[in-house]
């Protein structure tokens, strides 16, 4: 099994994987920069009703003061979130939502779906006849590529995010540099499990699709369908997207977005974290059973 894993890990050293990881890291940088600039712009020009532009009434003075206070609070929150101790929440949220899903989709398409397109699946099975081991190795390596990208992105933002916040002129966070590190590590740990779910779905999709583009399409389509279903109040609680939402404790995003997931999920009573974890585990098991059944049933490869 170890030799199989080493061989599969070696296959990950390809432009598609590196390019996808760099793209996601760059996207996180852009989100951080854009969020910091938005907060700074709001601080300079808070949203004040036009009726109060030239008014000197007491009510308008109160509205203007509240707008300035709200903008400053948002800028301070953004500045705090951009500090090394807190920035892990942004990384975890991005990799456990649509950007992370996109990363896994691209990696799975090339690493697993490409085995059929390049006609290397027969060679793989001739070296390792136990198909369950092949599936496990593919799942672990797709998962590990996602986790490695998340850690690299975290390292990049640990250095870049405070510099971005300072360069745009956000107010000082007035907190210790590493304040909030424990909660960031916890969020990163939860995101690791979500990436495992994405990888399990992608592995199952590969056994069904038998091609790079088809694997990419089925993986993305399955999870995006789950997102759409999560927005339907009557059945949304049973969607895997709702399980991810509950497990990651995603909330409404501020000036610096921490995920691209919660806006798709229906409002109202939400699941708890334990229910979310249980749902994630059950979804991953179902994906594994589908992959094992489909791969074992096909005797043509």
C-alpha positions in Angstrom: 0.0 0.0 0.0 2.8 2.4 0.8 4.5 1.9 -2.5 1.1 2.5 -4.2 0.7 5.7 -2.3 4.2 6.9 -3.1 3.5 6.2 -6.8 0.2 8.1 -6.7 1.8 11.0 -4.9 4.5 11.2 -7.5 1.7 11.6 -10.1 0.5 14.7 -8.4 3.7 16.5 -9.4 2.2 17.9 -12.6 1.3 21.4 -13.9 -2.4 20.9 -13.4 -2.0 20.4 -9.6 0.6 23.1 -9.1 -1.4 25.5 -11.3 -4.6 24.9 -9.4 -3.0 25.4 -6.1 -1.4 28.6 -7.2 -4.7 29.8 -8.6 -6.5 29.2 -5.3 -3.8 30.8 -3.3 -3.9 33.8 -5.7 -7.7 34.0 -5.3 -7.4 34.1 -1.5 -4.9 36.9 -1.8 -7.3 38.8 -4.1 -10.2 38.3 -1.8 -8.1 39.6 1.2 -6.9 42.6 -0.8 -10.4 43.4 -2.1 -12.0 43.0 1.3 -9.4 45.3 2.9 -9.9 47.9 0.2 -13.7 47.7 0.6 -13.5 48.2 4.3 -11.1 51.2 3.8 -13.5 52.7 1.2 -16.5 52.3 3.5 -14.5 53.9 6.3 -13.7 56.9 4.2 -17.2 57.2 2.7 -19.8 55.5 5.0 -23.3 54.9 3.7 -25.3 57.9 4.6 -28.9 58.4 3.3 -29.0 61.2 0.8 -31.7 62.9 2.8 -29.1 63.6 5.4 -26.5 65.0 3.1 -27.3 68.6 3.8 -29.5 68.2 6.9 -28.5 69.4 10.3 -31.4 67.8 12.3 -30.6 65.8 15.4 -31.9 62.7 13.8 -29.6 63.0 10.8 -26.7 63.7 13.1 -27.5 60.5 14.9 -27.7 58.6 11.5 -24.4 60.0 10.3 -22.6 59.2 13.6 -24.0 55.6 13.5 -22.8 55.2 9.9 -19.3 56.3 10.8 -19.3 54.0 13.8 -20.5 51.1 11.8 -17.9 51.6 9.1 -15.1 51.9 11.7 -16.3 48.7 13.4 -16.3 46.9 10.1 -12.8 48.2 9.3 -11.5 47.1 12.7 -13.1 43.6 12.3 -11.5 43.3 8.9 -8.1 44.4 10.3 -8.4 41.9 13.1 -9.3 39.1 10.6 -6.3 39.9 8.5 -3.9 39.4 11.4 -1.8 36.2 11.5 -3.7 34.7 14.4 -7.1 35.1 12.7 -6.4 34.8 9.0 -6.8 31.0 9.2 -10.5 31.5 9.3 -10.4 33.0 5.8 -8.2 30.2 4.5 -10.4 27.5 6.1 -13.6 29.1 4.8 -12.4 29.4 1.3 -11.0 25.9 1.0 -14.1 24.4 2.7 -16.4 26.2 0.2 -16.6 26.7 -3.5 -12.9 27.6 -4.1 -11.8 24.4 -2.3 -14.4 22.4 -4.2 -13.1 23.8 -7.5 -9.6 22.8 -6.5 -10.6 19.2 -5.8 -12.6 19.1 -9.0 -9.6 20.1 -11.1 -7.2 17.7 -9.3 -9.6 14.8 -9.4 -10.3 15.3 -13.1 -6.6 15.1 -14.0 -5.4 12.6 -11.3 -8.3 10.2 -11.4 -10.4 10.8 -14.4 -7.3 11.1 -16.5 -6.4 7.5 -15.9 -9.1 6.5 -18.4 -8.4 9.2 -20.8 -4.7 8.4 -21.0 -5.5 4.7 -20.9 -3.2 4.1 -17.9 -5.8 2.4 -15.7 -4.9 -1.0 -17.0 -1.3 -0.5 -16.0 -2.3 0.7 -12.6 -4.5 -2.3 -12.0 -1.9 -4.7 -13.3 0.5 -3.4 -10.6 -2.2 -3.4 -7.8 -5.0 -5.8 -8.4 -6.9 -4.9 -5.2 -9.3 -2.2 -6.5 -10.2 -1.1 -3.0 -6.6 -0.1 -2.5 -6.5 1.8 -5.7 -9.6 3.7 -4.7 -8.2 4.4 -1.2 -4.9 5.6 -2.7 -6.7 7.9 -5.2 -8.9 9.4 -2.4 -6.0 9.9 0.0 -3.8 11.6 -2.7 -6.6 13.9 -3.9 -7.4 14.8 -0.3 -3.7 15.4 0.5 -3.3 17.7 -2.5 -6.2 19.8 -1.2 -4.8 19.9 2.4 -1.3 20.8 1.1 -2.8 23.6 -0.9 -4.7 24.9 2.1 -1.6 24.9 4.2 0.4 26.7 1.5 -2.4 29.3 1.2 -2.4 29.7 5.0 1.4 30.3 5.0 1.1 32.9 2.2 -1.7 34.8 4.0 0.1 34.7 7.3 2.7 36.9 5.7 0.7 38.8 3.1 -2.6 39.6 4.9 -1.2 41.9 7.7 0.9 43.7 5.0 -2.3 44.2 2.9 -4.2 45.6 5.9 -1.4 48.0 6.7 -0.8 49.1 3.1 -4.5 50.1 2.5 -4.6 52.1 5.8 -6.9 50.0 7.9 -7.0 51.0 11.6 -4.8 48.9 13.9 -6.5 45.9 15.4 -5.2 46.6 18.9 -4.7 42.9 19.6 -1.8 40.5 20.0 -0.3 39.4 16.7 -1.3 35.8 17.2 -4.6 36.3 19.0 -7.2 33.9 17.8 -4.7 31.3 16.6 -6.3 28.5 18.4 -9.7 29.1 16.8 -8.0 29.4 13.4 -6.3 26.0 13.9 -9.7 24.6 14.8 -11.3 26.0 11.7 -8.4 24.6 9.5 -8.9 21.2 11.1 -12.6 21.2 10.3 -11.8 22.3 6.7 -9.5 19.3 6.4 -12.5 17.0 6.9 -14.6 18.9 4.4 -11.8 18.5 1.8 -12.0 14.8 2.6 -15.7 14.8 1.7 -15.0 16.6 -1.6 -12.3 14.1 -2.4 -14.6 11.2 -1.6 -17.3 12.6 -4.0 -14.7 13.2 -6.6 -13.3 9.6 -6.3 -16.8 8.2 -6.7 -17.4 10.5 -9.7 -14.3 9.2 -11.3 -15.5 5.6 -11.2 -18.7 6.7 -12.9 -17.4 9.2 -15.4 -14.3 7.4 -16.7 -12.8 10.5 -18.2 -11.1 13.8 -17.2 -13.8 16.2 -18.3 -16.7 14.0 -17.2 -15.1 13.4 -13.8 -14.7 17.2 -13.4 -18.3 17.8 -14.5 -19.9 15.2 -12.3 -18.0 16.2 -9.2 -18.8 19.8 -9.6 -22.4 19.1 -10.6 -23.1 16.9 -7.7 -21.9 19.4 -5.1 -23.4 22.4 -6.8 -26.7 20.5 -6.9 -26.3 19.9 -3.2 -25.9 23.7 -2.8 -29.0 24.4 -4.8 -31.0 21.9 -2.8 -29.7 23.4 0.4 -31.5 26.6 -0.6 -34.9 24.9 -0.5 -36.3 25.2 3.0 -38.3 21.9 2.9 -35.4 19.6 2.0 -32.3 21.8 2.5 -31.4 20.3 5.9 -30.8 17.0 4.2 -28.3 18.3 1.7 -24.6 17.7 2.1 -24.1 21.4 1.6 -26.1 22.0 4.8 -23.9 19.5 6.6 -20.8 21.5 5.5 -22.5 24.7 6.5 -23.2 23.4 10.0 -19.8 21.7 10.5 -17.9 24.8 9.5 -20.3 27.2 11.3 -20.4 29.4 8.3 -22.2 32.7 8.8 -22.9 35.8 6.9 -19.7 37.3 5.3 -18.6 40.9 6.1 -16.2 43.2 4.2 -13.6 40.4 4.2 -15.5 37.2 3.0 -14.7 34.1 4.9 -16.6 31.6 2.7 -18.6 31.3 -0.5 -21.1 28.8 0.8 -23.5 30.3 3.4 -25.2 32.6 0.9 -26.5 29.6 -0.9 -28.0 27.8 2.1 -31.5 28.4 3.3 -32.0 30.6 6.3 -33.9 29.5 9.3 -33.1 26.8 11.9 -29.7 25.4 11.2 -28.1 22.1 12.1 -25.6 21.8 14.9 -22.0 20.9 14.4 -22.4 17.3 15.6 -25.3 16.8 13.1 -23.1 18.4 10.4 -20.2 16.1 11.1 -22.5 13.1 11.1 -24.0 14.1 7.8 -20.5 14.6 6.3 -19.4 11.2 7.5 -22.6 9.5 6.1 -22.2 11.3 2.7 -18.6 10.2 2.5 -19.5 6.6 3.3 -22.2 6.6 0.6 -19.7 8.0 -1.9 -17.2 5.3 -0.9 -19.8 2.5 -1.3 -20.8 3.9 -4.8 -17.2 4.0 -5.8 -16.4 0.5 -4.6 -19.6 -1.0 -6.2 -19.0 0.8 -9.6 -15.3 0.0 -9.8 -15.7 -3.6 -8.8 -18.7 -4.2 -11.1 -16.8 -3.1 -14.2 -14.6 -6.0 -15.4 -13.5 -4.3 -18.6 -10.6 -2.5 -17.1 
